[in-house]
Amino acid sequence: MATRAHAMGEPRDGGTRALALEYTHAEDRTRILGFWIFLATDMILFGCLFATYLVLRTHMDGGPTPATLFDMKGFGAETLALLTSSFTGGLATLSMRDGRQKSVAFWMSVTIVLGLTFLGIEASEFAHDAFIGAVWQRSAFLSSFFTLVGTHGCHVTFGVLWMLVTLYQVLRRGLTPRTARKVFVVNLYWHFLDVVWIFIFTVVYLTGMVM
Amino acid sequence: MSVPDMRHGRDGGGRRQYVTGYVLSLVLTAIAFVLVAFHVLPVPLLLVLLMALAAVQVLVQLFLFMHVTEGDGSRVKGLAMGLGLFFTLAIALGSIWIMTFNSQVQ
């Protein structure tokens, strides 16, 4: 076993301690590293959308202004849902490391429900904006606003689907090094989306309320 | 580089780390909300404070939730994240800076 583990590129002390499940195979460790590099590139994508928003923010063309458009209760609830989902996603990772499959499934389900709650509030916010004529063709401010916040919303939608698929695999195959790695990576993605939201919340919503 | 041991959460240390992270993120968000709701500070100072709070939130997510220090190739990871951050800041802050010249060319 030790020889086989070493052949797979295990650290030399691999035999003396049990590694966290998602790090047991060299391939899974490399995939986790690769995912971090993906997150760095995704960060640049959002950096460009933030820059666009910051430049076009004041170009309202006589249309709706951030202060009239943004509703503190709405984006406050979105923030609470996403912060809490980041925490419950973390608890899924923690349960995975403890090898508790049911607990992983439970916390991932809670995370999915919170993600859907976030999306529901965001969708109703966008629908309300459209209802009062604040559509993205209206002004450069609104174009950049919907592009930035909508891209994040698309990421969250994809994250929910991804988490559903991972949940299905955990229930079907149990906690193997491979499914453990998938649980770990999908939660990394989820925490990253929370980080992006913190900046949307700060740079778009809170700043929009005071300027 | 460090690869975590199995069952690090069994002693409750892991759980405590997540609960701490969650409480911190709620408190930081609440402070940001209160600062904006009461809006007593001058705007430039307020914006600096809000950005500082967001930066601390990121550190909470990275270190308490995302286990950023774990895993293989921490140098590669650090380089990738550092470059990503550099490009992001260069694009965002550079755009703000260059737009301050807007009034001079119009």
Chai-1 contact restraints between the chains, C-beta under 6 A:
chainA,res_idxA,chainB,res_idxB,connection_type,confidence,min_distance_angstrom,max_distance_angstrom,comment,restraint_id
A,R17,B,D5,contact,1.0,0.0,6.0,A-B,restraint_1
A,A18,B,M6,contact,1.0,0.0,6.0,A-B,restraint_2
A,L19,B,V3,contact,1.0,0.0,6.0,A-B,restraint_3
A,A20,B,P4,contact,1.0,0.0,6.0,A-B,restraint_4
A,A20,B,M6,contact,1.0,0.0,6.0,A-B,restraint_5
A,Y23,B,V3,contact,1.0,0.0,6.0,A-B,restraint_6
A,R29,B,D72,contact,1.0,0.0,6.0,A-B,restraint_7
A,I32,B,G71,contact,1.0,0.0,6.0,A-B,restraint_8
A,L33,B,D72,contact,1.0,0.0,6.0,A-B,restraint_9
A,L33,B,G73,contact,1.0,0.0,6.0,A-B,restraint_10
A,W36,B,K77,contact,1.0,0.0,6.0,A-B,restraint_11
A,I37,B,A80,contact,1.0,0.0,6.0,A-B,restraint_12
A,A40,B,A80,contact,1.0,0.0,6.0,A-B,restraint_13
A,A40,B,M81,contact,1.0,0.0,6.0,A-B,restraint_14
A,A40,B,G84,contact,1.0,0.0,6.0,A-B,restraint_15
A,M43,B,G84,contact,1.0,0.0,6.0,A-B,restraint_16
A,M43,B,T88,contact,1.0,0.0,6.0,A-B,restraint_17
A,I44,B,G84,contact,1.0,0.0,6.0,A-B,restraint_18
A,I44,B,F87,contact,1.0,0.0,6.0,A-B,restraint_19
A,I44,B,T88,contact,1.0,0.0,6.0,A-B,restraint_20
A,G47,B,T88,contact,1.0,0.0,6.0,A-B,restraint_21
A,G47,B,I91,contact,1.0,0.0,6.0,A-B,restraint_22
A,G47,B,A92,contact,1.0,0.0,6.0,A-B,restraint_23
A,C48,B,I91,contact,1.0,0.0,6.0,A-B,restraint_24
A,F50,B,A92,contact,1.0,0.0,6.0,A-B,restraint_25
A,A51,B,I91,contact,1.0,0.0,6.0,A-B,restraint_26
A,A51,B,A92,contact,1.0,0.0,6.0,A-B,restraint_27
A,A51,B,S95,contact,1.0,0.0,6.0,A-B,restraint_28
A,L54,B,S95,contact,1.0,0.0,6.0,A-B,restraint_29
A,L54,B,I96,contact,1.0,0.0,6.0,A-B,restraint_30
A,V55,B,S95,contact,1.0,0.0,6.0,A-B,restraint_31
A,V55,B,M99,contact,1.0,0.0,6.0,A-B,restraint_32
A,T79,B,T29,contact,1.0,0.0,6.0,A-B,restraint_33
A,L83,B,S25,contact,1.0,0.0,6.0,A-B,restraint_34
A,F87,B,Y22,contact,1.0,0.0,6.0,A-B,restraint_35
A,G90,B,Y18,contact,1.0,0.0,6.0,A-B,restraint_36
A,G90,B,F65,contact,1.0,0.0,6.0,A-B,restraint_37
A,L94,B,G9,contact,1.0,0.0,6.0,A-B,restraint_38
A,L94,B,G14,contact,1.0,0.0,6.0,A-B,restraint_39
A,R97,B,G9,contact,1.0,0.0,6.0,A-B,restraint_40
A,D98,B,R7,contact,1.0,0.0,6.0,A-B,restraint_41
A,D98,B,G9,contact,1.0,0.0,6.0,A-B,restraint_42
A,L188,B,M66,contact,1.0,0.0,6.0,A-B,restraint_43
A,H191,B,Q61,contact,1.0,0.0,6.0,A-B,restraint_44
A,H191,B,F65,contact,1.0,0.0,6.0,A-B,restraint_45
A,H191,B,M66,contact,1.0,0.0,6.0,A-B,restraint_46
A,V195,B,V58,contact,1.0,0.0,6.0,A-B,restraint_47
A,V195,B,Q61,contact,1.0,0.0,6.0,A-B,restraint_48
A,I198,B,A54,contact,1.0,0.0,6.0,A-B,restraint_49
A,I198,B,Q57,contact,1.0,0.0,6.0,A-B,restraint_50
A,F199,B,A54,contact,1.0,0.0,6.0,A-B,restraint_51
A,T202,B,L50,contact,1.0,0.0,6.0,A-B,restraint_52
A,T202,B,A54,contact,1.0,0.0,6.0,A-B,restraint_53
A,L206,B,A32,contact,1.0,0.0,6.0,A-B,restraint_54
A,L206,B,V36,contact,1.0,0.0,6.0,A-B,restraint_55
A,L206,B,L50,contact,1.0,0.0,6.0,A-B,restraint_56
A,M209,B,V36,contact,1.0,0.0,6.0,A-B,restraint_57
A,V210,B,V36,contact,1.0,0.0,6.0,A-B,restraint_58
A,V210,B,H39,contact,1.0,0.0,6.0,A-B,restraint_59
A,V210,B,V43,contact,1.0,0.0,6.0,A-B,restraint_60
